[in-house]
Each structure stands twice: as structure tokens, then as C-alpha cells.
Amino acid sequence: MERKTFLNINLTSEERKKLLEEIKCFFYEERDEEIGVIAAENLLDFFMDTMGKQIYNKALDDAKIWFDNKMKDVESDYYVNYK
């Protein structure tokens, strides 16, 4: 079952499972603590709900900068070919 955040970010069950395993591994390796699936799910949901919007918007900002730079290249190529 896929769980949605307020951003409607859908994770596949495989993606969610991988993230949960990474959270559990982090706690084990960095804090020498074993946490269960429920604790890992709560952490994942917390971070997606509290930081997801900022991370998503930053990714969009970065994509816009990349796209704007590519469009400048297209415009330059246009004027190079202009007779």
C-alpha cells in the first residue's frame, strides 16, 4: 500500500521499503540502535511531511535554472544560424 504525503508524492512499495531499510541502517550504524519498521515509518512520514515541501521546491528551482540555461543555448544557436 502506498502512503501519500500532503505533496502527493507517491512512493512505490519498493522505494518505500528501500528508504525504510536505509533509516533502520542509519540508526544501527550511527547510533548503535535497532529500530523497528513502525519507528522507521514514523520517521519517514515525519521527514516527508516536514521537509518534503522544501526539498521538492528546491529541486524545482534547480530544474528551472538548468532549463533556463538550456534555453539560452537554444537562443544562441538560433542566432548563430540566422542569416
Secondary structure as UniProt FT lines:
FT   TURN            6..7
FT   HELIX           13..31
FT   HELIX           37..81
//
